[in-house]
Amino acid sequence: MTQEQLAATAILIPSLEPDDRLITYAHELEEAGFTTRIIIDDGSSAPFQPIFTRLEEDGCIVLHHDVNHGKGVALKTGYHYLMEHCPEIQAVLTADSDGQHTVKDCLAVISHLFDGEDALYLGSRDFSLPHVPPKSRFGNRCTSVVFKLCHGKWLPDTQTGLRAFRASELPFMAGIEGERYEYEMNVLISCARRNVPMIPVTIDTVYENGNEGTHFHPLRDSWRIYKLILGSFFKFMGASLFCVVVDQVLAALFHDFFLPGLGVTDPKGLIWHSGVCARVISSIVNFCLNKNLVFRMKAAGKRSVAFAAVKYFVLCIFIICLSNLGVMLLTHLGVARWFSKIVCDTLLYFLSFTIQNRLIFKDGNKS
């Protein structure tokens, strides 16, 4: 790392009611070469204000929230400040104020950013170490597995607050939804969907006093995080169930009213034509729901939507063929047809979600 690179780096530290260790930490960062240190006071009470006053006296930029808004809002307050007042900044590093992120680790992460590609660099802790609190080890490992299943990226530490990215990405980061700890998970999801590389950088695994200084609420904030990770899948299920109802209702209407009114009276013809008409319409409805509500694809134009539609209907045909082949194979092996159908369609349902999430409705750019 060069002094010019460190001078072109801003480090953001959201803080809620810190102790004197934050003053020491800020001083160590300055000694290491981080001249632009921005502390966001996220609504700390009056007894803690002398700490922020001391930080300002030591050369830090301190931004205040009158009330606690959450870590996500605090980070975005820092991002907006940088965009408005610090055009010379080339890189942004975020860190926590509870002593988990050493100065050595900050230097390591920002060094990887300047030496590497445009990406989000994540300080990654080793949760297999014996001093890691069991709830942290279990929680982070579960979150990594679920994130991989839903979004296709394996990240060994999804909840790290030590992150670095180029200043050109500030508008993107500031525009991501989320107010509290769930914001950081939303960043990972947004990067996964927009093909932004996420590169782990190994750092020390520090837990001071059993991590008692954290403001992370296990139930409330875990619910917010998992709601984000699994949100697309649950919406996918809801859209699927809704379209099953649409398909059945339309099939009945075509069979009993529309097709007889057009002169179709043959029983087999009624069943076939009503099923096809209902499935075509319900598939169009399902495509629109998945595009706009489930995966919230930000299309670049009509051509992008048309291409997604083609891929979607090719997938539908592919899934139907795989289902029929699977049922035929299992039935040939002696498995009951009804059970074969359940097994195949259940597995293919998850496959369909994965393909739609990662390939069909995935945003192809960062903006």
Secondary structure, DSSP 8 states (H G I E B T S, - for coil): --HHHHHTEEEEEEESS--THHHHHHHHHHHHT--EEEEEEES--GGGHHHHHHHHHTT-EEEEESS---HHHHHHHHHHHHHHH-TT--EEEE--SSS-S-HHHHHHHHHHHHHS-SSEEEEE--TTSTTS-HHHHHHHHHHHHHHHHHHS---S-TT---EEEEGGGHHHHHTS--SSTHHHHHHHHHHHHTT--EEEEE-----GGGGTT----HHHHHHHHHHHHHHHHHHHHHHHHHHHHHHHHHHHHIIIIIHHHTT---HHHHHHHHHHHHHHHHHHHHHHHIIIIIS----SSHHHHHHHHHHHHHHHHHHHHHHHHHHHHHHHTT--HHHHHHHHHHHHHHHHHHHIIIIIS---S--
